[in-house]
Amino acid sequence: MARRSTFPRSPALRSGRAGSRGQSVVATYRRWAVLGAAAGALGALLVYAPAAWLAAGVSQASKGQVLLADARGTVWNGSAQLVLTGGANSNDATALPERLEWTLRPSWSGLRGNVLPTCCSAQPAQLVASARWGGARLDVRALKLNLPAELLSGLGTPWNTLNPQGQLALVANELSLDWVEGRMQLGGSATMDMTNASSRLSTLRPLGDYRLSLTGGPSPSLQLQTIQGALQLSGTGQWVGSRMRFAGEASAAPEREAALSNLLNIIGRRQGTKSLISLG
């Protein structure tokens, strides 16, 4: 029967194995340190993500028609100058007189936040964004804005020709936008009143007060009506795919036909005393 050797192990062998274990421990610590540093950097990046990232997302989603210019702060707490434009290759642009401020916070379903245009609202609008299978959803609540009508001129044709003036009151209590497989669906309702409306195309001031009503659903629709005024406007619109088609007409109160004749010639196709309006 073989006898187990009683010779002591070589010191070099023992030190080599100990050195290997030490190197393995050091390598493990290094890997954990790298992972910890990466996690910390990622967390800091998320917490301090610049507001410019949000501005880039808004510009892309609106196809360049809504811009958050001079964005400051972070994605979570920031401000910017809200600018409306006619989109790509357009020279038309108008901005709110004061900055837009926002706060965003993560939630279990997505994001919650408040947006306050300091010039035009006494209370912030509430936003809830959530991700869905194949898309996303944005809910807008308690939206009440009082805006200068001149802001519309930045959207390009036909607003840049009309150069509207007056006051806009936009109200939306429950409005939702769903993006499903690249297509937008709108739910809820909103109204926009234009009061003391006027245009550079007419010396008659004011032209009147008007209401534009938006109703969501499978085929979102618009309705334009005159509340009161010398210029009578009416019409309906409907979204077909991603485009809005609007058909309406304009006419003048009998005693104001001469004063509004030039304006009626420009805003639509004349048919007797009426002007037919077609967009989209």
SEKE-117847 format. One record per atom (N, C-alpha, C, O): x, y, z. Coordinates in steps of 0.02 Angstrom, whole numbers, plus 50000, padded with zeros to 5 digits. Each point is the difference from the previous one (the first is absolute). Example, Ala and Ser with C-alpha at 12.3 -4.5 7.8 and 13.67 -1.06 7.14 Angstrom:
BEGIN
506604971650390;499555005950000;500455006050000;500524999950033;499305005449931;500425005950003;499615005550037;500255005550008;
END
This chain:
BEGIN
500424994050000;499585006050000;500445006250000;500465000750041;499395003749912;500435005949993;499925004650059;499455001050026;501095001849995;499995004650056;499985007249975;500355001849952;499205002450081;499955007149980;500635003650020;500264999150055;499975004849900;500625003650013;499925004750059;499495003450007;501024996850034;499985004550058;500415006249991;500095004150045;500174996549892;500415006049988;499565006350001;499464999949971;500775005250059;499615006350001;499945002949930;500444999349958;498975004250029;499915003149935;500485005849991;500195003550047;499984997449890;500475005349985;499715006850016;499435001449983;500955003050051;499765006850014;499815003849937;499535003950000;500834994849945;499855003549937;499324998049974;499635004149974;500204989250034;499354997749977;499445003150040;499505002249973;500604998050095;499485003050042;499915007449984;499435002449996;501105001149995;499955007249985;499695001249932;499675005149990;500454990449962;499715000749932;499254999450003;499645003849969;500114991050069;499284999250006;499685005850036;499465002349981;500865000150071;499735005750037;499995006249957;499535004050002;501004996749957;500015005749954;499444999849949;499715005149983;500144988949992;499464999249951;499335001950031;499605003549969;500294994050095;499385001750033;499955007550011;499465002949992;501095000250026;500005007250012;499855003949936;499625004950001;500684992849943;499885003449937;499274999249979;499715004649972;500004989550042;499294998949983;499555004650040;499525002849973;500644997950092;499605004550043;500055007249975;499505003549997;501114998649986;500105006849976;499635001149934;499695005349991;500324989849965;499655000649936;499255000550011;499655003849966;500104992350083;499285000350015;499815006850027;499505002949980;500914999750066;499885006750027;500005005249944;499605004750000;500874994549954;500045004849945;499374999849956;499745005249980;500034988750006;499404999449959;499405003350035;499615003749968;500324994950098;499455003150037;500075007650002;499515003649997;501114998750009;500115007250001;499805003349933;499705005349998;500484991349947;499835002649934;499235000049991;499725004949975;499964989650046;499274999749995;499675005450043;499525003249979;500744997750081;499735005250044;500085006949971;499555004150003;501044997149968;500125006649970;499545001149940;499745005549990;500164989149970;499565000649942;499285001350021;499655004149971;500134992350082;499325001050025;499925007150027;499495003249989;501014999250047;499975006850026;499995005249945;499635004950004;500774993949944;500015004749944;499335000049963;499755005349980;499954988750012;499364999649967;499465003550042;499585003649972;500444995350094;499515003450043;500085007549997;499505003749996;501124998750005;500125007249996;499775002849933;499745005549996;500374990549950;499795002149934;499245000849997;499755004749970;499904990550060;499275000450000;499745005850042;499555003649980;500764997450079;499785005350044;500145006949971;499605004550006;500994996149962;500215006649974;499965000449924;500345004149969;499234991750001;499915000349927;499815007149979;499525002850027;500835000249926;499885007049982;499325001149968;499734995649967;500005010450044;499355001849972;500014999849924;499484999249969;501115001650002;500064999849927;499764993349971;499774999749944;500294994950095;499774993549977;499245000149991;499734997449951;499925005650097;499275000549995;499815004549941;499534998549964;500845006950026;499865004549945;500074996449933;499605001049954;500914994750040;500104996349938;499424995149988;499784999249943;499974997750110;499444995449993;499365003549979;499634997549958;500245008450071;499405003949982;500045002249926;499504999649964;501085002650015;500085002249931;499884994349951;499685000849949;500594993350067;499914994249957;499274997849997;499744998449946;499935001450112;499304997750003;499535004849963;499514997849971;500655008750029;499565005049968;500225001649929;499725004449968;500794992150007;500275001249933;500245007149992;499935003149947;500364999550107;500315006649999;499535005850007;500215005749993;499144993050021;499525005550006;499955002850071;499765005650010;500454990550040;500025002350069;500724999250025;500274994550000;500035011050021;500695000050022;500055002450072;499645004550021;500824992550016;500185002450067;500695003149993;500514996750011;499505009749973;500635003549987;500335002250065;499675001150050;501004999449948;500395002150058;499814996050062;499895002850053;500074990549939;499814995750056;500535000150055;500604999549986;499175001450076;500465000350058;499784995050053;499424998050002;501055000050039;499854995350054;500074992849976;500434998449959;499144997350068;500024992949983;499334997849971;499525003849996;500474989949983;499384997149976;499465000250054;499415000749985;500814998850078;499534999550056;499775006850027;499435000650022;501005004349975;499835006750023;500345005049952;500615000850001;498985002449958;500315004449951;499535005449975;499435000550022;500825003449932;499615005349969;500275001149930;500574998349984;499005004749973;500205001449932;499535005349971;499485001650029;500715001049914;499575004749963;499594995949950;500294996849955;499055003350052;499574996349954;499945003949935;499805005849999;500374990849946;499995003049933;499574995849954;500094993949997;499465009249965;499614996649949;500285002049932;500145005849987;499944989249969;500275001349933;499584996549948;499564996050015;500585005649922;499674996849945;500304993349982;499804996949951;500695000850087;500324993649986;500645000949960;500285005549995;499954989049976;500635000149962;499955004949941;499495000649967;501075002950021;500075004849945;499525005950005;499875003449950;499864998050110;499565005750009;500375005550037;500394998850046;499485007449933;500305005850034;499545003150051;500185004950033;499224992349975;499525002650047;500134997250070;500114993950007;499875010350043;500104997850069;499755005450048;500135005949990;499524992050061;499785004550053;500114996650067;499994993950005;500125010150047;500164997350065;499565003150054;499775005649993;500124990650060;499655002750058;500435005650031;500614999749997;499075005450032;500385005650027;500424998150061;500495003450016;499334991250019;500384997850058;500154992649995;499734996549957;500715001050086;500234993249995;499494994950024;499565001550041;500514992549933;499594994350020;500394996050053;500594998449989;499105000050067;500334996350053;499674993150008;499404999349991;501004995750027;499724993350010;500364996250055;500585001450016;499064993950012;500284995050047;499744993249979;499404999349984;501024995750016;499824993249983;500244995350055;500535001150029;499084993749985;500184995150049;499814993049975;499464999149971;500984996050039;499834993149980;499464997150044;499965001750060;499624994049912;499484996550037;500004992749977;500354998249954;499244997750079;499964993049982;499784999049928;500214995349966;499365009250010;499734999249932;500405003849947;499904998849940;500545005750081;500385003949952;500265006450030;500464999950041;499255005749939;500215006650024;499395004350018;499484999649967;500605004450083;499505005150018;500355006750004;500595000550019;499055004749962;500325006550002;499525005849996;499404999149989;500875006850022;499635006349995;500365004649951;500625000450000;498995003149959;500285004749953;499655006750010;499395000450000;501015004950008;499715006650014;500315005249953;500595001650007;499005001149946;500225005949964;499865006150043;499425002150007;501105000850021;499915005150052;499625006149976;499715003750039;500304997549895;499665005949973;499254999149993;499625004849999;500164988949997;499344998749971;499554995550041;499474998149976;500725000150084;499584995650040;500145001050074;500565001350021;498904998350019;500075000850072;500184993450034;500254999950057;499644994549909;500154993550029;500324995549947;499855000749941;500584994750080;500334995749951;499534994749972;499554997750034;500585000449904;499644994349971;500324993650025;500614999850011;498994995149999;500244993650026;500084995149943;499554999149959;501034997750039;500154995249947;500144993150030;500324999550053;499444995349914;500144993150020;500204996249937;499594999349954;501024998450043;500254996249942;500134992850020;500284998750054;499524996749904;500094992950015;500164996249936;499775001749946;500644993250062;500194995749944;499504994449993;499744997450049;500125000749888;499544994649986;500314995549948;500495001749967;499204992450026;500274995349951;499945003049929;499455001349976;501114999849993;500005002849932;499905007549997;499905002749946;500135000850111;499905007249998;500025003350067;500324997450047;499365008349959;500005003950063;499365004150003;499645000749951;500235002150108;499395004050011;500185006150042;500394999650047;499315006149935;500085006250038;499315002650018;499595001249956;500294999750110;499385003050024;500135007150023;500485001350037;499105003349942;500065007050019;499385001950040;499434999149977;500685003550084;499445001750044;500085007250026;500565002650007;498885000550006;499985006750030;500405005149959;500375004150027;499554995549906;500355004749956;499565006149989;499464999549971;500775006350052;499655006349990;500525005349983;500415002050042;499575000449896;500505004849977;499665006149970;499484999449967;500805006450044;499805006249967;500605002549961;500515002050028;499434997749906;500575001349956;499865005749953;499425001249983;501095002349995;499905005149947;499894996549933;500364995349983;499145006949979;499854996849936;500585000749950;500054996049954;500385008950056;500585000849955;500444993949999;500384998949953;499584997050099;500414994050004;499864995349941;500454996449979;498945003749994;499824995549945;500385001649936;500084995649957;500155010550035;500355002049939;500624995849988;500224999249943;500084998250111;500604996049993;499894993349966;500484996849978;498895000950018;499854993549971;500015000049924;499894994849969;500235010950001;500035000249927;499325001049969;499555002950031;500374994849907;499385000849962;499414996550034;500084994350022;499325008849982;499835006849976;500085005450052;499855005949988;500394992150073;500025004750056;500485005849987;499875005750022;500694993049944;500485005449988;499715005349953;500215005850002;499314992249955;499665004949956;499485004050038;499965006149993;499654990450047;499475003450038;500295004450056;499715005250016;500854992750013;500305003550057;499475001750051;499875005950013;499824989050018;499445001250046;500235003650064;500564999250023;498995004850004;500125003550062;499394999150045;499444999049975;500655001550089;499474998950048;500234995650056;500604999550013;498934997250020;500174995650057;499724993049988;499454999149975;500964995850043;499804993049996;499924997250070;500435001050043;499024995549968;499894996550064;499924992649984;499504997949970;501004998150050;500014992849986;499854996250064;500325001150052;499184994349945;499804996150058;499954992749980;499684998349951;500654997350089;499954992849989;500044996650068;500525000350034;498944996649987;499994996750065;500254992849996;500374997750044;499444998749905;500214993149991;500174998849927;499554998549960;501075002350023;500224999249931;500554994749998;500455000250042;499524995249911;500504994749997;500254999149928;499635001049952;501014997350043;500314998549935;500344993350005;500424998850044;499394996649912;500294993349998;500404999249936;499775001649946;500854995950062;500414998149942;500024992449997;500304996850043;499405000449905;499984992849991;500284998349932;499725001949948;500854994650052;500324998049938;500115005949953;499884999649940;500355006050090;500175005949961;499425004549981;500105005149967;499294993150053;499425004249985;499715003050063;500004996950053;499775009449941;499735003550059;499244999550002;499675000949949;500074997550110;499285000050011;499845004950056;500365000450050;499105003449942;499845005250047;499344998450035;499524997849969;500475003450097;499394998950039;499845006050043;500435004450010;498954996050015;499805005750041;499775005849957;499804999149942;500225006850087;499765005949964;500375006350025;500295000050054;499685005249906;500305006450017;499655005549962;499724998749946;500285007350080;499715005749966;500505005850000;500385000950048;499605003049899;500415006049997;499575005849976;499724999849945;500215005350097;499635005949983;500475005649979;500515001250033;499335002249913;500375005949979;499545006050008;499485000349968;500725004450073;499595005950012;500355006249975;500625000449998;498985004549982;500255006349972;500494998749943;500525003249994;499294992149962;500434998049945;500055005649948;499515003449986;501094997349986;500105004749946;500564997349955;500344995250019;499755008049923;500514997849952;500305006149966;499665005149992;500964994249988;500315005649964;499705000949930;500125005149967;499484990050011;499695000449934;499375004250000;499705001249947;500085001050112;499385004050004;500095005750049;500314999250053;499425006549929;500025005850045;499444999750052;499995004050047;499534991449943;499454999450047;500234996250062;500234994449996;499705008850062;500234997050063;499485001250054;499785005750008;500034989250030;500184993049990;499554996749948;499485002849981;500734991349996;499604996249951;499474995950035;499464998849971;500684999050090;499514996050036;500314995350050;500605000250013;498994995550016;500214994850048;499824993249971;499464999149971;500994996050038;499914993549967;500194994350047;500375000950048;499364993249937;500154994150040;500194994149955;499654998549952;500904998350065;500224994049966;499984994250050;500335000350051;499274994549933;499904994450045;500334993749971;499904998449941;500484998250099;500344993949980;499694994150038;499955000250061;499854994649903;499714994150029;500394993949977;500074998849940;500204997350108;500394994149983;499574994049984;499395000350004;500934994249978;499654993949982;500354996549943;500565001949982;499134993049990;500314996549943;500175004749942;500504999049966;499085006050023;500135005249949;499925006850033;499455002949998;501084999850033;499955006450035;499735005549954;500165000249940;499445004350088;499675005149959;500085006950030;500115000850060;499835004349897;500025007050019;499345003349979;499714998249949;500075006750089;499425003949981;500145007350016;500195001850056;499725002549893;500105007250007;499335003549998;499594998549956;500295006150090;499385003750001;500125007250022;500495001550035;499065002949945;500055007050018;499575001350062;499414998250002;500895004950048;499625001950059;499645006649987;499415000750015;500965004049958;499705006449979;500525003849960;500604999150010;499165005249944;500475004149962;499785001449929;499534996849975;500815007949993;499855001949931;500224994749950;499684998949949;500874997750066;500244994649957;499714993450026;500144998050057;499464998749902;499684993850020;500414994049974;500114999349940;500114996550106;500404994149982;499664993750025;499724999850054;500324994949905;499744993550020;500374994749960;500265001349946;499754992550081;500334994749964;500124993950043;499925000350061;500264994349907;500164993850036;500644997049971;500175001149942;500184995150099;500614996849978;500054993050029;499674998350049;500744997549920;500084993250023;500704997649982;500275001649947;500024994550100;500664997149987;499914993749957;499604995650016;500775004149931;500034994149957;500724997650001;500445003049968;499694991650069;500694997950011;500355005150043;499775001450055;500785001349922;500375005150038;499855007049975;500315004850024;499224996049929;499855006649972;499315002250020;499544996050007;500395010650002;499355002850016;499725003549938;500345003949967;499024994550018;499665003249944;499435004250028;499584997750039;500415008649940;499515004750026;499645003449942;500315002049951;499034998550054;499605003549951;499525004850036;499644998050046;500375008349934;499575004950033;499835005649953;500164999949941;499525005150087;499825005849960;500005006350043;499914999850061;500205005749907;500015006650033;499535004749962;499954999749939;499735004550098;499565005049970;499995006250045;500244999750057;499485005649918;499985006250039;499285001750018;499544998549963;500385004650095;499355002750018;499795005049946;500435003549974;498924996850009;499785004349943;500285007050001;500185002749948;499865000350110;500235007050004;500765000649996;500265005649999;500104988750000;500735000249999;500304996849938;500604998649998;499005000149950;500254996549941;500555004049965;500504997149979;499425009350014;500515004149966;500665000050038;500534999549971;499435001250095;500605000450042;500384993450001;500614999950010;499054994549980;500324993450005;500114996649932;500244994449998;499605009049948;500064996949934;500714997849985;500104994449975;500405009750039;500704998249986;500214993950040;500344995549975;499475004350089;500184994450043;499684993549975;500324994850000;499055005649978;499664994049975;500324997549935;500004994049987;500275010549973;500344998049938;500644996150014;500214995849960;500115005750097;500654997050014;499954993450038;500374995449986;499175004250061;499994994150045;499684993949968;500054994550028;499645006149915;499694994349968;499805001449928;500165005349973;499494990049997;499765000849930;499315003150001;499534997250029;500415008649938;499365003650002;499464996349961;500124997549945;499305002250085;499414997449968;499415004450022;499684998850051;500195006249909;499505004950017;500225004150060;500555002850000;499034997550051;500175003850060;500424996150050;500205002750051;499924991049933;500374995750046;500714998749975;500165000949941;500264996950104;500674997849984;500094992950026;499924998750059;500244996749896;500064992950018;500724998650022;500485001649965;499594995350094;500664998650029;500124992549997;499584996150021;501005002049955;500184992949997;500734999250019;500445003149970;499694992650080;500684998850024;500124992450003;499554996250018;501055001849964;500184993050003;499814995849941;500134994049998;
END
